[in-house]
Amino acid sequence: MKEIVIATKNEHKVIEMKKMLEPIGYKVLTLYDFLELPEIIEDGETFKENAYKKAITLSKYLNKDVIADDSGLEVFALNNEPGVYSARYAGENVSYEDNNKLLLKNMENKTNRKARFVTTICLYRLDKDPIYFEDYLVGEIAKEYKGNNGFGYDPIFIVENFNKHLAEYSLEDKNLISHRGKCVQKLINYLKE
Ligand code: ITT
């Protein structure tokens, strides 16, 4: 069985990505499977830079093929913020709730509430050039919270054309439409070729 490491400790991502990679014959390892890892500071200015940095650092350290993703939320009325700062929008070591609160506050007077989730994946295989995949989920920032599923900004993100908050989707349904789900699907199509 082919082994691949997904470069994340985010349990939600682990579940989402395993569910898609295992059926096509991959043994999926995560950062929880290794005792020692190099520290990687995600200080890139783009999702692509961060994904590449995570992937190359871990692949060289572990001597394994690695998939690294970087994702975030871009809000048009806020000059595409929080963007690469999505995890720490309200500061270091903050909760999803802290970030959501700050975002709703910053959106108080905005009429254009358009936003999109972005995922960039870097597939870094030993002795091969890195390959990138990117996808989006377009929608709007809500004015109130709804739904108990998912994570991060899901409760305040309304999916375009469906008028439903992302946190109201089951994991399976989210994977079908989400930035990361579609991006992993592109990666899988590539790996299947
Ligand atoms: P790793 O870097 O360990 O993978 P992370 O939680 O930092 O985990 P990202 O850098 O990819 O994940 O994402 C940054 C933030 O963007 C994340 O903390 C969420 O707040 C937000 N985000 C990303 N994907 C999301 C999703 O599907 N739904 C809601 N929020 C999401």
Boltz pocket constraint, residues with backbone or C-beta under 6 A from the ligand:
constraints:
  - pocket:
      binder: B
      contacts: [[A, 7], [A, 8], [A, 9], [A, 10], [A, 13], [A, 69], [A, 70], [A, 71], [A, 72], [A, 73], [A, 83], [A, 86], [A, 87], [A, 88], [A, 96], [A, 99], [A, 117], [A, 118], [A, 150], [A, 151], [A, 152], [A, 153], [A, 154], [A, 178], [A, 180]]
      max_distance: 6.0
